[in-house]
Amino acid sequence: MFWFNKLRTYPIGIDMGEDTLKMVQFANNGKGISLIAGGNENRPVDIVPGSSTWQRWAIEAIKKVTSNGRFIGKNVTAAIPANEMFVDNIKMPKVGDEKPEEAIFSKIKQKLTFDFTLAMIKYIPTEEDNIIVIATEREKIDRHLAIYERANLQIESIGVWPVAMANSYARFFGRRKIDLQAVVMLIDIKSNSTNVVISRHKNPLFARSIPVGAKQLGINEMISRLVMELVACKKHFSQMYRNTVIERLIFLSGRVVEKETYTALAKQLEMPAQMGDCLTAVEAGNIYELGIDRRASQFSWAIAFGLALP
């Protein structure tokens, strides 16, 4: 009981991904941060994401994961999935009489694939007057908020996946002094997409989601396509940050694809690389008892972990 009273828990991190719901929670016992609870549920293949059936499934899946009794409290930090968001990397527009948000909105509204009058925009200042712009439809945000409310959870904040990925890297794989200023390319391979963040420690500088994922990477031509997309990201980044060099790749996807695929990507990109499997880096007791079956975790935990970290 004395240990429990000293335990400082953090909000539950929820990644409502393409195919899998992932939830984790960390706590600090005065000696450091450790994982105290986790769980996941796979979306049935016959349920269409965003549909009313999907919403009902998501509510029940959250209740099922939290029913193991290991999660503490109701506060959560969640993020809108990358496939439901627009992301762009631009120079901060000059602001006259406009508010910054209005100037940014004017610059990107023609690129949006949805009605710009219904959009909600967030931007992340980076370096050299650049920003990462993230936009989504208000309806989608309301849909996610309703899911958490009906699952009897309290949203503490809505995070964004580029920041969550950078948080995971900085906490688990960027702990050396030389890592504080190093610029790295973080790659998180999902089922049908790949999220890319170029980051200086925990500060994202560039972000993009590429529509090629693990399900497509069994074909050599698709590996080549992903490499081309990643090269395009590097080129775009170098145009925005002319004196900044990307030092290495960090694969945050864990066991999503075979090691040979990661090796092929690094080789074709001609960059040094390292694995960044969050499940093997986190401080935990018996991770299976906490609700996570490492053997069955053929998906990435990077965003869920990043959302759950303080």
Buried (B, 14 or more C-beta within 10 A) or exposed (E): EEEEEEEEBBBBBBBBBBBBBBBBBBBBBEEEBBBBBBBBBEBEEEBEBBEEEBBEBBBEBBBEBBEEEBBBEBBBBBBBBBBBBBBBBBEBBEEEEEEEBEBBBEBBBEEBEEEBEEBBBBBBEBEEEBBBBBBBBEEBBEBBEEBBEBBEBEBBEBBBBBBBBBBBBBBBBBEEEEBEEBBBBBBBBBBBBBBBBBBBBBBBBBBBBBEBBBBBBEEEEBBEBBBEBBEEBBEBBEEBBEEBEBBEBBBBBBBBBEEEBBEBBBEBBEBEBEBBBBBEBBEBEEBEEBBBEEEEBBBBBBBBBBBBBE
